[in-house]
């Protein structure tokens, strides 16, 4: 086991009572409660990193929605084309009509 060291913190009596009450509600010692809270805060992801990840996720969702809309638009256009009975051109005819 790693060696441990003592750290002292000064608390007002009111703060000490609040911490003790919160620890009791969680069913842990005041020491564990303070230690867990401090370590959780030390390991927290900075807000800017969370916002950057959220922005990237929003971009991915936007692109996915745009792709789905494009796909539906293309499917609808193809269905209209098939329903219209318009003549389908062979590739050579298409090139010729385009003057290429």
C-alpha positions in Angstrom: 0.0 0.0 0.0 1.2 3.5 -0.8 2.3 5.7 2.1 -0.3 8.2 3.1 0.2 11.8 4.4 -2.0 13.9 6.5 -3.4 17.1 5.2 -5.3 19.5 7.5 -8.1 21.7 6.5 -9.8 24.4 8.6 -13.6 24.4 8.7 -16.1 26.6 10.5 -18.3 24.6 12.9 -21.2 25.2 10.5 -19.3 23.8 7.5 -18.1 20.8 9.6 -21.7 20.0 10.6 -23.0 20.3 7.0 -20.2 18.0 5.8 -20.9 15.5 8.5 -24.6 15.5 7.7 -24.0 15.0 4.0 -21.6 12.2 4.7 -24.2 10.5 7.0 -26.8 10.8 4.2 -24.4 9.0 1.9 -23.5 6.4 4.5 -19.8 7.2 4.5 -17.4 8.8 6.9 -16.7 12.5 6.7 -13.2 11.7 5.6 -14.3 9.6 2.7 -17.0 12.1 1.7 -14.5 15.0 1.5 -11.8 12.8 -0.2 -14.3 11.5 -2.8 -15.6 15.0 -3.5 -12.1 16.5 -3.9 -10.9 13.7 -6.2 -14.0 13.9 -8.3 -13.4 17.6 -8.7 -9.7 17.1 -9.5 -10.6 14.5 -12.2 -13.4 16.5 -13.7 -13.3 17.2 -17.4 -12.9 21.0 -18.1 -16.0 22.7 -19.4 -14.3 23.7 -22.6 -13.5 20.1 -23.4 -17.1 19.0 -22.8 -18.3 21.8 -25.0 -15.8 20.9 -27.7 -17.1 17.2 -27.6 -20.7 18.4 -27.7 -20.0 20.7 -30.7 -18.4 17.8 -32.5 -21.4 15.6 -31.7 -23.8 18.3 -32.9 -21.9 18.5 -36.2 -22.1 14.8 -36.7 -25.9 14.8 -36.0 -26.3 17.8 -38.4 -24.4 16.0 -41.2 -26.4 12.8 -40.6 -29.7 14.7 -40.8 -28.6 16.5 -44.0 -27.6 13.1 -45.5 -31.0 11.7 -44.7 -32.8 14.6 -46.2 -30.7 14.4 -49.3 -31.5 10.7 -49.6 -35.2 11.2 -49.2 -35.2 14.1 -51.7 -33.3 11.9 -54.2 -35.7 8.9 -53.6 -38.7 11.2 -54.2 -37.2 12.6 -57.4 -36.6 9.1 -58.6 -40.1 8.0 -57.8 -41.5 11.0 -59.7 -39.3 10.2 -62.7 -40.5 6.6 -62.7 -44.1 7.7 -62.4 -43.8 10.2 -65.2 -42.9 7.5 -67.7 -40.2 9.8 -69.1 -37.8 8.1 -71.5 -34.6 6.9 -70.0 -31.4 7.6 -72.0 -28.5 5.4 -72.5 -25.2 6.9 -71.5 -24.2 7.7 -75.1 -27.5 9.4 -75.8 -27.1 11.5 -72.6 -23.6 12.6 -73.7 -25.0 13.5 -77.2 -27.9 15.5 -75.8 -25.5 17.4 -73.5 -23.3 18.1 -76.5 -20.3 16.4 -75.0 
